[in-house]
């Protein structure tokens, strides 16, 4: 069976001032120094990518820098957007694509998300693709079908060659920022099903390599139980990533 290096990402969303962000990045760098067996990334607001890179030191530093979003073109007349080239220029290595706040608050379509996946991969960045169902969809029993649809539309036409550039995060929309977490068993079940879809799309070997994270109200107190599930390879952390110590405890909980 494939061994997957656990991954924990901190999605800061539209939080922190520059000074708070610098201090947070410093505490993450110091805190994860002796946890070498977990890959760690932080996703600050776009305007702080460069100064936070200054804290991390270099693009292939222990803590990787990621962007919360980018536009699917290299450059052009797209007011207010940032391109994958610009993300790379700032030292970014990973881009979040399809986060539920972009799907549901900002109205991004499956087709637009698919373009972003391709563009991020083409620019030699890691794509952290987020999927997940709303509360209504869950109550209708559609969790696996929604995840499957989102995976099939986002990954259509791609093959196993992108496996080492792709991370998936299952984030049930009703669990994000609400304090409600999916039970470890429910998350495992959904993620096992998602991995079957990835196997169908990209092949068994790729599906065995690709990390599938859980996201949605992960805290230091519930991380271990979630991360101990077979198909949960770490987490994408929102609120709890804004407190350095708590985030580091979550990273610790992801150790193999
Ligand atoms: P949360 O956010 O941990 O605050 O629920 C997770 C996310 O949006 O990635």
Boltz pocket constraint, residues with backbone or C-beta under 6 A from the ligand:
constraints:
  - pocket:
      binder: B
      contacts: [[A, 11], [A, 171], [A, 175], [A, 176], [A, 177], [A, 178], [A, 179], [A, 215], [A, 216], [A, 217], [A, 218], [A, 236], [A, 237], [A, 238], [A, 239], [A, 240]]
      max_distance: 6.0
